[in-house]
Amino acid sequence: LNKMKTEVGLIGKGKWGSNIRSNLHKIANLKFSIGKKDNLLSEIKKNNIKWIFIATPNNTHYSIVKKCLQKDLNVFCEKPLCLSPNKAKTLINIAKKKKLKIYVSDLYNFYSKKFKKLNSINNVYRSKFVNQKNPEFFDRLMYHDISIFYKFLRKNPLNNLIIKFDKKNKLYEIIIKLKKKQVIKFIYNLNSKKKVHIINDLHIVSRRDLLKEMIYNVLHNKINFKENNIKSLFIIKFLNKIKKKTYYAN
């Protein structure tokens, strides 16, 4: 039966990597699963795989994705593709030249279908407990929210930003004003034992079965890869604008 399944490898042994691994066991022929300190290139050499799944820390994505593309592998990468828009462009161009596919994980794409229009004022509230001093909420949490709003944001440029951070209590508020006058207010409370994710009146629930569905569609070529790449690049650029202003504001 495994001969019928796509042969894949996985790099990343964290919590999310193990979620991906359990799904790959069901729908693909997983040839290897390694951590970021293991020798990826020797595993690629030993195993005949078509796809590599990358679930390592964000700052490692660029070099790992590049190595895999150079070895003629299609890449499924956890979001963000990398931290720099220019480097993300480089990776997308390498894939294009080599006629390879890159897919950037976009689990919350499902929820964007539920938003038919942008209100004049939109509220995003997210609470959870994050232990680290640097909660990395831009790439871990806000990335998903920008993904949900993407279809509105790409036609409606950012006009102004208001940033209020209470780092001691891990409370982060970012208000973005758009050219067409709408406002989106993001509040991230990362000091709360209660896990909540609400956009306007919609409760956003991270559904594990969506991960399986997404991986299946990627491996069976039922995805618009070009659109996924354009969207992932847009989100990296958008977040970088906010990160820059945040850096100066603090």
MARPA-440997 format. One line per 8 residues: number of its first residue (from 0); their letters; for each residue x, y, z of N, C-alpha, C, CB. Coordinates in Angstrom, 1 decimal. Glycine has a CB too. Example, Ala and Ser with C-alpha at 12.3 -4.5 7.8 and 13.67 -1.06 7.14 Angstrom:
// MARPA-440997
0 = as = 13.2/-5.7/7.8/12.3/-4.5/7.8/13.2/-3.3/7.8/11.3/-4.5/9.0; 12.8/-2.2/7.1/13.7/-1.1/7.1/12.9/0.0/7.9/14.1/-0.6/5.7
***
This chain:
// MARPA-440997
0 = lnkmktev = 0.8/-1.2/0.0/0.0/0.0/0.0/0.9/1.3/0.0/-0.9/0.0/1.2; 2.0/1.2/0.8/2.9/2.4/0.9/3.4/2.8/-0.5/4.0/2.1/1.8; 3.6/1.9/-1.4/4.1/2.2/-2.7/3.2/3.2/-3.5/4.3/1.0/-3.6; 1.9/3.2/-3.1/1.0/4.1/-3.7/1.0/5.5/-3.1/-0.4/3.6/-3.6; 1.7/5.6/-2.0/1.7/6.9/-1.2/2.9/7.7/-1.6/1.6/6.6/0.3; 2.8/9.0/-1.5/4.0/9.9/-1.8/5.0/9.7/-0.8/3.5/11.4/-1.9; 6.3/9.6/-1.2/7.4/9.4/-0.3/7.9/10.8/0.2/8.5/8.6/-1.0; 7.9/10.9/1.5/8.2/12.2/2.1/9.2/12.1/3.3/6.9/12.9/2.6
8 = gligkgkw = 9.8/13.2/3.6/10.7/13.3/4.8/10.2/14.4/5.7/12.2/13.4/4.5; 10.6/14.4/7.0/10.2/15.5/7.9/11.4/15.9/8.7/9.0/15.0/8.8; 11.5/17.2/8.8/12.5/17.8/9.7/11.8/18.7/10.7/13.7/18.5/8.9; 12.0/18.4/12.0/11.3/19.2/13.1/10.7/18.2/14.1/10.3/20.1/12.5; 11.2/18.2/15.3/10.7/17.3/16.3/9.9/17.9/17.4/11.8/16.5/16.9; 9.5/19.2/17.2/8.8/19.9/18.3/7.3/19.4/18.3/8.8/21.4/18.1; 6.5/20.1/19.1/5.1/19.8/19.2/4.4/19.8/17.9/4.4/20.8/20.2; 4.6/20.8/17.1/3.9/20.9/15.8/4.4/19.9/14.8/4.0/22.3/15.2
16 = gsnirsnl = 5.7/19.6/14.9/6.4/18.6/14.1/5.7/17.2/14.3/7.9/18.5/14.3; 5.4/17.0/15.6/4.8/15.7/15.9/3.4/15.6/15.4/4.8/15.4/17.4; 2.7/16.7/15.4/1.3/16.8/14.7/1.4/16.4/13.3/0.6/18.1/14.9; 2.4/17.0/12.6/2.6/16.8/11.2/3.0/15.3/11.0/3.7/17.7/10.6; 3.9/14.8/11.8/4.3/13.4/11.7/3.2/12.4/11.8/5.4/13.1/12.8; 2.3/12.6/12.8/1.2/11.6/12.9/0.3/11.7/11.7/0.4/11.9/14.2; 0.1/12.8/11.1/-0.7/12.9/9.9/0.0/12.3/8.7/-1.1/14.4/9.6; 1.3/12.5/8.6/2.1/11.9/7.4/2.0/10.4/7.5/3.5/12.5/7.5
24 = hkianlkf = 2.1/9.9/8.7/2.0/8.4/8.8/0.7/7.8/8.2/2.1/8.0/10.3; -0.4/8.6/8.3/-1.7/8.2/7.7/-1.8/8.3/6.2/-2.8/8.9/8.4; -1.2/9.4/5.7/-1.5/9.7/4.3/-0.3/9.7/3.3/-2.1/11.0/4.2; 0.9/9.4/3.9/2.1/9.4/3.0/3.0/8.3/3.4/2.9/10.8/3.1; 4.1/8.1/2.7/5.1/7.1/3.1/6.2/7.9/3.7/5.6/6.2/1.8; 6.2/8.0/5.0/7.2/8.8/5.7/8.5/8.0/5.8/6.7/9.3/7.2; 9.5/8.5/5.1/10.8/7.7/5.0/11.7/8.1/6.2/11.5/8.0/3.7; 11.7/9.3/6.7/12.5/9.7/7.8/11.8/10.9/8.6/13.9/10.0/7.4
32 = sigkkdnl = 12.2/11.0/9.9/11.7/12.1/10.7/12.8/12.5/11.6/10.4/11.7/11.5; 13.4/13.6/11.4/14.6/14.0/12.1/14.5/15.4/12.8/15.8/14.0/11.2; 15.4/15.7/13.7/15.5/17.0/14.3/16.4/17.9/13.6/15.9/16.9/15.8; 16.4/19.2/13.9/17.2/20.2/13.2/18.7/20.0/13.3/16.8/21.6/13.6; 19.1/19.2/14.3/20.6/19.0/14.5/21.0/17.7/13.8/20.9/18.8/16.0; 20.1/16.9/13.3/20.5/15.7/12.5/20.9/16.1/11.1/19.3/14.7/12.4; 21.6/15.2/10.4/22.1/15.5/9.1/21.0/15.3/8.0/23.3/14.6/8.8; 20.4/16.4/7.7/19.3/16.4/6.7/19.8/15.9/5.3/18.7/17.8/6.5
40 = lseikknn = 21.0/16.4/4.9/21.5/16.1/3.5/21.8/14.6/3.4/22.7/16.9/3.2; 22.3/14.0/4.4/22.6/12.5/4.3/21.3/11.7/4.3/23.5/12.1/5.5; 20.2/12.2/5.0/18.9/11.5/5.0/18.3/11.6/3.6/17.9/12.1/6.0; 18.4/12.8/3.0/17.9/13.0/1.6/18.6/12.1/0.6/18.1/14.5/1.2; 19.9/12.0/0.8/20.7/11.1/-0.1/20.3/9.6/0.0/22.2/11.3/0.3; 20.1/9.2/1.3/19.7/7.8/1.5/18.3/7.4/1.1/19.9/7.5/3.0; 17.4/8.4/1.1/16.0/8.1/0.8/15.5/8.8/-0.4/15.2/8.5/2.0; 14.8/8.1/-1.2/14.2/8.7/-2.4/12.9/9.3/-2.1/14.0/7.6/-3.6
48 = ikwifiat = 12.9/10.6/-1.8/11.6/11.3/-1.5/11.3/12.4/-2.5/11.8/11.9/0.0; 10.0/12.7/-2.5/9.5/13.8/-3.4/9.3/15.1/-2.7/8.2/13.3/-4.2; 8.9/15.0/-1.4/8.5/16.1/-0.6/9.3/16.1/0.7/7.0/16.2/-0.4; 9.6/17.3/1.2/10.2/17.5/2.5/9.3/18.4/3.3/11.7/18.0/2.5; 9.0/18.0/4.5/8.1/18.8/5.4/9.0/19.4/6.5/7.0/17.9/6.1; 8.9/20.8/6.6/9.8/21.5/7.5/9.0/22.2/8.7/10.6/22.6/6.7; 9.4/21.7/9.9/8.7/22.3/11.1/9.7/22.6/12.1/7.6/21.3/11.6; 10.7/23.4/11.7/11.8/23.8/12.6/11.6/25.2/13.0/13.2/23.6/11.9
56 = pnnthysi = 12.4/25.8/14.0/12.2/27.2/14.3/12.3/28.1/13.1/13.3/27.6/15.4; 11.6/29.2/13.2/11.4/30.1/12.1/12.7/30.6/11.5/10.6/31.3/12.5; 13.7/30.9/12.4/15.0/31.5/11.9/15.8/30.4/11.1/15.8/32.0/13.1; 15.4/29.2/11.1/16.1/28.2/10.4/15.5/27.9/9.0/16.2/26.9/11.2; 14.3/28.4/8.8/13.6/28.0/7.6/14.3/28.3/6.3/12.2/28.7/7.6; 14.9/29.5/6.2/15.5/29.9/4.9/16.6/28.9/4.5/16.1/31.3/5.1; 17.5/28.7/5.4/18.7/27.8/5.0/18.2/26.4/4.7/19.7/27.8/6.0; 17.2/25.9/5.4/16.8/24.5/5.2/16.0/24.4/3.9/15.9/24.0/6.4
64 = vkkclqkd = 15.1/25.3/3.7/14.3/25.3/2.5/15.2/25.4/1.2/13.2/26.5/2.4; 16.2/26.3/1.3/17.1/26.5/0.2/17.9/25.2/-0.1/18.1/27.6/0.5; 18.4/24.5/0.9/19.1/23.2/0.8/18.2/22.2/0.1/19.6/22.7/2.1; 16.9/22.1/0.5/16.0/21.1/0.0/15.7/21.4/-1.5/14.7/21.1/0.8; 15.5/22.7/-1.8/15.2/23.1/-3.2/16.4/22.7/-4.1/14.9/24.6/-3.3; 17.6/23.0/-3.6/18.8/22.7/-4.3/19.0/21.2/-4.6/20.1/23.2/-3.6; 18.3/20.4/-3.7/18.3/18.9/-3.9/17.1/18.4/-4.7/18.4/18.2/-2.5; 16.4/19.4/-5.3/15.3/19.1/-6.2/14.1/18.5/-5.5/15.7/18.1/-7.3
72 = lnvfcekp = 13.8/19.0/-4.3/12.7/18.5/-3.5/11.6/19.5/-3.5/13.1/18.1/-2.1; 10.3/19.1/-3.5/9.2/20.0/-3.2/9.2/20.2/-1.7/7.8/19.4/-3.7; 8.7/21.4/-1.3/8.8/21.8/0.1/7.5/22.2/0.7/9.8/22.9/0.3; 7.1/21.6/1.8/6.0/22.0/2.7/6.7/22.7/3.9/5.0/20.8/3.1; 6.5/24.0/4.1/7.2/24.7/5.2/6.1/25.2/6.1/8.1/25.8/4.6; 6.4/25.1/7.4/5.6/25.7/8.4/5.7/27.3/8.2/6.0/25.4/9.9; 4.6/28.0/8.5/4.7/29.4/8.4/5.6/30.0/9.4/3.3/30.1/8.4; 6.2/31.2/9.2/6.4/31.9/7.9/7.5/31.1/7.1/6.8/33.3/8.1
80 = lclspnka = 7.4/31.3/5.8/8.4/30.7/4.9/9.8/31.1/5.4/8.2/31.1/3.4; 10.0/32.4/5.6/11.2/32.9/6.4/10.9/34.2/6.9/12.5/32.9/5.4; 11.9/34.9/7.5/11.6/36.1/8.2/11.8/37.4/7.4/12.4/36.2/9.5; 12.4/37.2/6.2/12.7/38.4/5.4/12.0/38.2/4.1/14.2/38.5/5.1; 11.3/39.3/3.6/10.6/39.2/2.3/11.5/38.9/1.2/9.8/40.6/2.1; 12.7/39.5/1.2/13.7/39.3/0.1/14.1/37.9/0.0/14.9/40.2/0.2; 14.4/37.3/1.2/14.8/35.9/1.2/13.6/34.9/0.8/15.3/35.5/2.6; 12.4/35.3/1.2/11.2/34.5/0.8/11.1/34.6/-0.8/9.9/35.1/1.4
88 = ktliniak = 11.3/35.7/-1.3/11.3/35.9/-2.8/12.3/35.0/-3.5/11.5/37.4/-3.2; 13.5/35.0/-2.9/14.6/34.2/-3.4/14.2/32.7/-3.5/15.9/34.3/-2.6; 13.6/32.2/-2.4/13.2/30.8/-2.3/12.1/30.5/-3.4/12.7/30.5/-0.9; 11.2/31.4/-3.5/10.1/31.2/-4.5/10.6/31.2/-5.9/9.0/32.3/-4.3; 11.6/32.1/-6.1/12.2/32.1/-7.5/13.0/30.9/-7.8/13.1/33.3/-7.6; 13.7/30.3/-6.8/14.5/29.1/-7.0/13.5/28.0/-7.4/15.3/28.7/-5.7; 12.4/27.9/-6.6/11.4/26.8/-6.9/10.9/26.9/-8.3/10.3/26.9/-5.8; 10.6/28.2/-8.7/10.0/28.5/-10.0/11.0/28.0/-11.1/9.7/30.0/-10.2
96 = kkklkiyv = 12.2/28.4/-11.0/13.3/28.0/-12.0/13.4/26.5/-12.1/14.6/28.6/-11.6; 13.3/25.8/-10.9/13.5/24.4/-10.9/12.2/23.6/-11.1/14.2/24.0/-9.6; 11.1/24.3/-11.4/9.8/23.7/-11.5/9.4/22.8/-10.3/9.8/22.9/-12.8; 9.7/23.4/-9.1/9.4/22.7/-7.9/8.3/23.4/-7.2/10.6/22.6/-7.0; 7.7/22.8/-6.2/6.6/23.4/-5.5/7.0/23.8/-4.1/5.3/22.5/-5.5; 6.5/24.9/-3.6/6.7/25.3/-2.2/5.2/25.5/-1.7/7.6/26.6/-2.0; 4.9/25.0/-0.6/3.6/25.3/0.1/3.9/25.7/1.5/2.7/24.0/0.1; 3.4/26.9/1.8/3.5/27.4/3.2/2.3/27.1/4.0/3.9/29.0/3.2
104 = sdlynfys = 2.4/26.4/5.1/1.3/26.0/5.9/0.3/27.2/6.1/1.7/25.4/7.2; -1.0/27.0/5.9/-2.0/28.0/6.1/-3.3/27.4/6.6/-2.2/28.8/4.7; -3.2/27.0/7.8/-4.3/26.3/8.5/-5.5/27.1/8.6/-3.8/25.8/9.8; -5.3/28.4/8.7/-6.5/29.3/9.0/-7.1/29.8/7.7/-6.1/30.5/9.9; -6.7/29.4/6.6/-7.2/29.8/5.3/-8.7/29.4/5.3/-6.5/29.1/4.1; -9.1/28.3/6.0/-10.5/27.9/6.1/-11.4/29.0/6.6/-10.5/26.6/7.0; -10.9/29.7/7.6/-11.7/30.7/8.3/-11.9/32.0/7.4/-11.1/31.1/9.6; -11.0/32.2/6.5/-11.1/33.4/5.7/-12.4/33.3/4.9/-9.9/33.6/4.8
112 = kkfkklns = -12.8/32.1/4.6/-14.0/31.9/3.8/-15.3/32.4/4.5/-14.2/30.4/3.4; -15.2/32.4/5.9/-16.3/32.8/6.7/-16.5/34.3/6.8/-16.2/32.2/8.1; -15.5/35.1/6.4/-15.6/36.5/6.4/-15.9/37.0/5.0/-14.2/37.2/6.9; -17.2/37.5/4.9/-17.6/38.0/3.6/-17.3/39.5/3.4/-19.2/37.8/3.5; -17.2/40.2/4.5/-16.9/41.7/4.4/-16.2/42.2/5.6/-18.1/42.5/4.1; -15.4/43.3/5.4/-14.7/43.9/6.5/-15.7/44.9/7.1/-13.4/44.6/6.0; -15.8/44.9/8.5/-16.6/45.9/9.1/-15.8/47.2/9.2/-17.0/45.5/10.6; -16.5/48.3/9.6/-15.7/49.5/9.8/-14.7/49.4/10.9/-16.6/50.8/10.0
120 = innvyrsk = -15.1/48.7/12.0/-14.2/48.4/13.1/-14.2/46.9/13.3/-14.6/49.2/14.4; -13.0/46.3/13.3/-12.9/44.8/13.5/-12.1/44.5/14.7/-12.3/44.2/12.2; -12.5/43.6/15.5/-11.8/43.2/16.7/-11.2/41.8/16.7/-12.7/43.4/17.9; -9.9/41.7/16.9/-9.3/40.4/17.1/-8.8/40.3/18.5/-8.1/40.2/16.0; -9.3/39.2/19.2/-8.9/39.0/20.6/-8.3/37.6/20.7/-10.0/39.3/21.6; -7.1/37.5/21.3/-6.5/36.2/21.4/-5.9/36.2/22.8/-5.5/35.9/20.3; -6.2/35.1/23.6/-5.6/35.0/24.9/-5.1/33.5/25.0/-6.5/35.3/26.0; -3.9/33.4/25.6/-3.3/32.1/25.9/-2.1/32.3/26.8/-2.9/31.3/24.6
128 = fvnqknpe = -1.6/31.2/27.4/-0.5/31.5/28.3/0.8/31.1/27.5/-0.6/30.6/29.6; 1.7/32.1/27.4/3.0/31.8/26.7/4.1/32.1/27.7/3.1/32.8/25.5; 4.9/31.1/27.9/5.9/31.1/29.0/7.1/31.9/28.7/6.3/29.7/29.3; 7.5/32.0/27.4/8.8/32.6/27.0/8.7/34.2/27.3/9.1/32.4/25.5; 9.9/34.7/27.5/10.1/36.1/27.6/9.7/36.8/26.3/11.5/36.5/28.1; 10.2/36.3/25.2/9.8/36.8/23.9/8.7/35.9/23.3/11.1/36.9/22.9; 7.5/36.3/23.4/6.4/35.4/22.9/6.2/35.3/21.4/5.1/36.0/23.5; 7.0/36.0/20.6/7.0/35.9/19.2/5.6/35.9/18.6/7.7/34.6/18.8
136 = ffdrlmyh = 4.8/36.7/19.1/3.3/36.6/18.7/3.1/37.1/17.3/2.5/37.5/19.7; 4.0/37.8/16.7/3.8/38.2/15.3/3.8/37.0/14.4/5.0/39.2/14.9; 4.8/36.2/14.5/4.9/35.0/13.6/4.1/33.8/14.0/6.3/34.6/13.3; 3.9/33.7/15.3/3.1/32.6/15.9/1.6/32.8/15.8/3.6/32.3/17.3; 1.2/34.0/16.1/-0.3/34.3/16.2/-0.8/35.2/15.2/-0.6/34.8/17.6; -0.2/36.4/15.1/-0.7/37.4/14.2/-0.7/37.0/12.7/0.1/38.7/14.4; 0.3/36.2/12.4/0.4/35.6/11.0/-0.9/35.0/10.6/1.5/34.6/11.0; -1.5/34.2/11.5/-2.8/33.6/11.2/-3.9/34.6/11.0/-3.2/32.6/12.4
144 = disifykf = -3.9/35.6/11.8/-5.0/36.6/11.7/-4.9/37.4/10.4/-5.0/37.6/12.9; -3.6/37.7/10.0/-3.4/38.4/8.8/-3.8/37.5/7.6/-1.9/38.8/8.6; -3.6/36.2/7.8/-4.0/35.2/6.7/-5.6/35.2/6.6/-3.6/33.8/7.1; -6.3/35.3/7.7/-7.7/35.4/7.7/-8.2/36.6/7.0/-8.3/35.3/9.1; -7.6/37.8/7.2/-8.0/39.1/6.6/-7.4/39.3/5.3/-7.6/40.2/7.6; -6.5/38.4/4.8/-5.7/38.6/3.6/-6.5/39.2/2.4/-5.1/37.4/3.2; -7.6/38.6/2.1/-8.4/39.0/0.9/-8.8/40.5/0.9/-9.6/38.1/0.6; -8.9/41.0/2.1/-9.3/42.4/2.3/-8.0/43.3/2.3/-10.1/42.7/3.6
152 = lrknplnn = -7.0/42.8/3.0/-5.8/43.6/3.2/-5.0/43.8/1.9/-4.9/43.0/4.2; -5.1/42.9/1.0/-4.2/43.0/-0.2/-4.8/44.1/-1.1/-4.2/41.7/-1.0; -6.1/44.5/-1.0/-6.7/45.5/-1.8/-6.9/46.8/-1.0/-8.1/45.1/-2.3; -6.4/46.8/0.2/-6.7/48.0/1.1/-5.4/48.3/1.9/-7.9/47.7/2.0; -4.5/49.1/1.4/-3.2/49.2/2.1/-3.3/49.8/3.5/-2.3/50.1/1.2; -2.2/49.5/4.2/-2.1/50.0/5.6/-1.8/51.5/5.5/-0.9/49.3/6.3; -2.6/52.2/6.4/-2.4/53.7/6.4/-1.7/54.2/7.6/-3.8/54.3/6.3; -2.1/53.6/8.8/-1.5/54.1/10.0/-1.5/52.9/11.1/-2.3/55.3/10.6
160 = liikfdkk = -0.7/53.1/12.1/-0.5/52.1/13.1/-0.5/52.7/14.5/0.8/51.2/12.9; -1.2/52.1/15.4/-1.0/52.5/16.8/-0.6/51.2/17.6/-2.4/53.1/17.4; 0.4/51.4/18.4/1.0/50.2/19.1/1.0/50.5/20.6/2.4/49.9/18.6; 0.4/49.6/21.4/0.5/49.7/22.8/0.9/48.4/23.4/-0.9/50.2/23.4; 2.1/48.4/24.0/2.6/47.1/24.6/2.8/47.3/26.1/4.0/46.8/24.0; 2.3/46.3/26.8/2.6/46.2/28.3/3.3/44.8/28.4/1.2/46.2/29.1; 4.7/44.9/28.3/5.5/43.7/28.2/5.4/43.0/29.6/6.9/44.0/27.9; 5.3/43.7/30.7/5.3/43.1/32.0/4.2/42.1/32.1/5.3/44.2/33.1
168 = nklyeiii = 3.0/42.6/31.7/1.8/41.7/31.8/1.5/41.0/30.5/0.6/42.6/32.1; 2.4/41.0/29.5/2.3/40.3/28.2/1.0/40.6/27.6/2.5/38.8/28.4; 0.7/41.9/27.5/-0.5/42.4/26.8/-0.1/43.3/25.6/-1.5/43.2/27.8; -0.5/42.9/24.5/-0.1/43.6/23.2/-1.3/44.0/22.4/0.9/42.7/22.4; -1.3/45.3/22.1/-2.4/45.9/21.3/-1.8/46.6/20.1/-3.3/46.8/22.2; -2.4/46.2/18.9/-1.9/46.8/17.7/-3.2/47.2/16.9/-1.0/45.8/16.8; -3.3/48.5/16.6/-4.5/49.0/15.9/-4.0/49.4/14.5/-5.2/50.2/16.6; -4.5/48.8/13.5/-4.1/49.2/12.1/-5.3/49.9/11.4/-3.7/48.0/11.3
176 = klkkkqvi = -5.0/51.0/10.8/-6.0/51.8/10.1/-5.6/51.6/8.6/-5.9/53.3/10.5; -6.7/51.3/7.8/-6.5/51.0/6.4/-6.9/52.3/5.6/-7.3/49.8/6.0; -6.4/52.3/4.3/-6.7/53.4/3.4/-8.2/53.7/3.3/-6.0/53.2/2.1; -8.9/52.6/3.2/-10.4/52.7/3.0/-11.1/53.0/4.3/-10.9/51.5/2.3; -10.4/53.4/5.3/-11.0/53.9/6.6/-11.3/52.8/7.6/-12.2/54.7/6.3; -11.3/51.5/7.2/-11.6/50.5/8.2/-10.4/50.4/9.2/-11.8/49.1/7.5; -10.8/49.8/10.4/-9.8/49.7/11.5/-9.9/48.2/11.9/-10.2/50.6/12.7; -8.7/47.7/12.1/-8.6/46.3/12.8/-7.8/46.5/14.0/-7.9/45.2/11.8
184 = kfiynlns = -8.4/46.0/15.1/-7.7/46.1/16.4/-7.4/44.7/16.9/-8.7/46.8/17.5; -6.1/44.5/17.1/-5.6/43.2/17.5/-5.2/43.3/19.0/-4.4/42.7/16.6; -5.7/42.4/19.8/-5.3/42.4/21.2/-4.8/40.9/21.5/-6.5/42.8/22.2; -3.6/40.8/22.0/-3.0/39.5/22.3/-2.7/39.6/23.8/-1.8/39.2/21.5; -3.4/38.8/24.6/-3.1/38.6/26.0/-2.5/37.3/26.2/-4.5/38.8/26.9; -1.2/37.3/26.5/-0.4/36.1/26.5/0.0/35.7/27.9/0.9/36.2/25.7; -0.9/36.2/28.8/-0.6/35.9/30.3/-1.9/35.2/30.9/-0.2/37.1/31.0; -2.7/34.7/30.0/-4.0/34.1/30.5/-4.1/32.6/30.4/-5.2/34.8/29.6
192 = kkkvhiin = -4.6/32.0/31.4/-4.7/30.5/31.4/-5.8/30.1/30.4/-5.0/30.0/32.8; -6.7/31.0/30.1/-7.8/30.7/29.2/-7.5/30.9/27.7/-9.1/31.5/29.6; -7.7/29.9/26.9/-7.3/30.0/25.5/-8.6/30.4/24.7/-6.8/28.6/25.0; -8.4/31.6/24.2/-9.5/32.2/23.4/-9.0/32.8/22.1/-10.3/33.3/24.3; -9.8/32.7/21.0/-9.4/33.3/19.8/-10.7/33.7/19.1/-8.5/32.4/18.8; -11.0/35.0/19.1/-12.2/35.6/18.5/-11.9/36.7/17.5/-13.2/36.1/19.7; -12.6/36.6/16.4/-12.5/37.7/15.4/-13.9/38.2/15.2/-11.8/37.3/14.0; -14.2/39.5/15.6/-15.5/40.0/15.6/-16.4/39.0/16.5/-16.1/40.2/14.1
200 = dlhivsrr = -17.3/38.3/15.9/-18.1/37.4/16.8/-17.8/36.0/16.5/-19.6/37.7/16.6; -16.8/35.7/15.7/-16.5/34.3/15.3/-15.4/33.7/16.2/-16.1/34.3/13.8; -15.8/32.6/16.8/-14.8/31.9/17.6/-13.9/31.0/16.7/-15.5/31.0/18.7; -12.6/31.3/16.7/-11.7/30.6/15.8/-11.2/29.4/16.6/-10.5/31.5/15.3; -11.4/28.2/16.0/-10.9/27.0/16.7/-9.9/26.3/15.8/-12.1/26.0/17.1; -8.7/26.0/16.4/-7.7/25.3/15.6/-8.0/23.8/15.5/-6.2/25.5/16.3; -8.4/23.4/14.3/-8.9/22.0/14.2/-7.8/21.2/13.6/-10.2/22.0/13.3; -7.4/20.1/14.3/-6.3/19.3/13.8/-6.7/18.6/12.5/-6.0/18.2/14.9
208 = dllkemiy = -8.0/18.3/12.3/-8.3/17.6/11.1/-8.1/18.4/9.8/-9.8/17.1/11.1; -8.0/19.7/10.0/-7.7/20.6/8.9/-6.2/20.4/8.5/-7.9/22.1/9.3; -5.4/20.1/9.4/-4.0/19.8/9.1/-3.9/18.6/8.1/-3.1/19.6/10.4; -4.6/17.6/8.5/-4.6/16.4/7.6/-5.1/16.7/6.2/-5.5/15.2/8.3; -6.2/17.4/6.2/-6.9/17.8/4.9/-5.9/18.6/4.0/-8.2/18.6/5.2; -5.2/19.6/4.7/-4.3/20.4/4.0/-3.1/19.6/3.4/-3.7/21.5/5.0; -2.5/18.7/4.3/-1.4/17.9/3.8/-1.8/17.0/2.6/-0.8/17.1/5.0; -3.0/16.4/2.8/-3.5/15.6/1.7/-3.6/16.3/0.4/-4.9/15.0/2.1
216 = nvlhnkin = -4.2/17.5/0.4/-4.4/18.3/-0.8/-3.1/18.8/-1.4/-5.3/19.6/-0.4; -2.1/19.1/-0.5/-0.8/19.5/-1.1/-0.2/18.3/-1.8/0.1/19.9/0.1; -0.2/17.1/-1.2/0.5/15.9/-1.8/-0.3/15.4/-3.0/0.6/14.8/-0.8; -1.6/15.8/-3.1/-2.3/15.3/-4.3/-2.6/16.5/-5.3/-3.7/14.8/-3.8; -1.8/17.5/-5.1/-1.8/18.6/-6.1/-3.1/19.3/-6.3/-1.3/18.1/-7.5; -3.9/19.4/-5.2/-5.2/20.0/-5.2/-5.1/21.4/-4.6/-6.2/19.2/-4.4; -4.0/22.1/-4.8/-3.7/23.4/-4.2/-3.3/24.4/-5.3/-2.7/23.3/-3.0; -3.7/25.6/-5.1/-3.1/26.7/-6.0/-1.8/27.2/-5.3/-4.1/27.9/-6.2
224 = fkenniks = -0.7/26.5/-5.7/0.6/26.8/-5.1/1.0/28.3/-5.3/1.7/25.8/-5.6; 0.8/28.8/-6.5/1.2/30.1/-6.9/0.5/31.1/-5.9/0.8/30.5/-8.3; -0.8/30.9/-5.7/-1.6/31.8/-4.9/-1.1/31.7/-3.4/-3.1/31.5/-4.9; -0.8/30.5/-3.0/-0.3/30.3/-1.6/1.1/31.0/-1.4/0.0/28.8/-1.4; 1.9/31.0/-2.5/3.2/31.7/-2.4/3.0/33.2/-2.3/4.1/31.3/-3.5; 2.1/33.7/-3.2/1.9/35.2/-3.2/1.3/35.6/-1.8/0.8/35.5/-4.3; 0.4/34.8/-1.3/-0.2/35.2/0.0/0.9/35.1/1.2/-1.3/34.2/0.4; 1.7/34.1/1.1/2.7/34.0/2.2/3.7/35.1/2.2/3.5/32.6/2.1
232 = lfiikfln = 4.1/35.6/1.0/5.0/36.7/0.8/4.4/38.0/1.3/5.4/36.8/-0.7; 3.1/38.2/1.0/2.3/39.3/1.4/2.3/39.4/2.9/0.9/39.3/0.8; 2.1/38.3/3.6/2.0/38.3/5.1/3.3/38.6/5.7/1.5/36.9/5.6; 4.4/38.1/5.1/5.7/38.4/5.7/6.0/39.9/5.5/6.8/37.6/4.9; 5.7/40.5/4.4/5.9/41.9/4.2/5.1/42.7/5.1/5.6/42.3/2.7; 3.8/42.4/5.3/2.9/43.1/6.1/3.3/43.1/7.6/1.4/42.5/6.0; 3.7/41.9/8.1/4.2/41.8/9.4/5.5/42.5/9.6/4.4/40.3/9.8; 6.4/42.5/8.6/7.6/43.2/8.7/7.4/44.7/8.9/8.5/43.0/7.5
240 = kikkktyy = 6.4/45.3/8.2/6.1/46.7/8.3/5.7/47.0/9.8/4.9/47.1/7.4; 4.9/46.1/10.3/4.5/46.3/11.7/5.6/46.1/12.7/3.3/45.4/12.1; 6.4/45.1/12.4/7.6/44.9/13.3/8.5/46.1/13.4/8.4/43.6/12.9; 8.8/46.7/12.2/9.7/47.8/12.1/9.1/49.0/12.9/9.9/48.3/10.7; 7.9/49.3/12.8/7.3/50.4/13.5/7.2/50.1/15.0/5.8/50.7/13.0; 7.1/48.8/15.4/7.0/48.4/16.8/8.4/48.5/17.4/6.6/46.9/16.9; 9.4/48.2/16.6/10.8/48.3/17.1/11.1/49.8/17.4/11.8/47.8/16.0; 10.6/50.7/16.6/10.9/52.1/16.9/10.0/52.7/18.0/10.7/53.0/15.6
248 = an = 8.9/52.0/18.1/7.9/52.5/19.2/8.3/52.1/20.6/6.5/52.0/18.9; 9.2/51.1/20.6/9.6/50.6/22.0/11.0/50.9/22.3/9.4/49.0/22.0
***
